[in-house]
Amino acid sequence: METGLQDRPTYQLVNISQKYSSNVFIEIDNRKIDYKSIMGVMSLGLAPNTTITLIVVELMKESY
């Protein structure tokens, strides 16, 4: 039986997202989860073929 996001690929994607200073979120059904949190992503319990929204917010530094 096929399930949604598997542990290893999820860990790898979260690990990659943690290398960047941008804020990364995954949104589904009005729930927004920090994509840098493995527990948060796994808690979504995504099923195969589920449509998600990936949000990346670049942090900008002000220059004076």
C-alpha positions in Angstrom: 0.0 0.0 0.0 1.5 3.3 -1.1 1.4 6.2 1.3 2.3 9.9 1.1 5.7 11.4 1.8 8.0 8.7 3.0 10.5 9.3 5.9 13.8 9.3 4.0 12.8 11.6 1.1 11.0 13.9 3.5 14.1 14.1 5.7 16.3 14.8 2.6 14.0 17.7 1.4 13.8 19.2 4.9 17.5 18.9 5.3 18.1 20.7 2.0 15.6 23.5 3.0 17.5 24.1 6.3 20.6 25.1 4.3 19.0 28.3 3.1 18.1 31.5 5.1 14.7 31.8 3.4 11.6 30.8 5.3 10.0 27.8 3.6 6.4 26.7 4.3 4.1 24.0 3.0 0.4 24.8 2.9 -2.5 22.4 2.6 -6.2 22.9 3.6 -5.5 26.2 5.3 -2.6 24.7 7.4 0.8 26.3 7.0 3.7 24.3 8.3 7.4 25.3 8.5 9.1 23.1 5.9 12.3 23.1 7.9 10.5 21.1 10.6 10.6 17.4 9.9 7.9 16.7 12.6 5.7 19.5 11.1 5.9 18.1 7.6 5.3 14.5 8.7 2.3 15.6 10.8 0.5 16.6 7.6 0.1 12.9 6.7 0.0 13.8 3.0 -1.6 11.2 0.7 -0.3 10.5 -2.8 -1.4 13.0 -5.5 -2.3 15.6 -2.8 -1.9 19.2 -4.1 0.2 21.4 -1.9 1.4 25.0 -2.0 5.1 25.6 -1.3 5.9 29.1 -0.1 9.4 30.5 0.0 10.0 33.9 1.6 13.4 35.4 1.0 14.7 37.4 3.9 16.0 40.7 2.8 18.6 42.7 4.7 18.2 46.5 4.8 21.2 48.5 3.7 21.7 52.0 5.0 
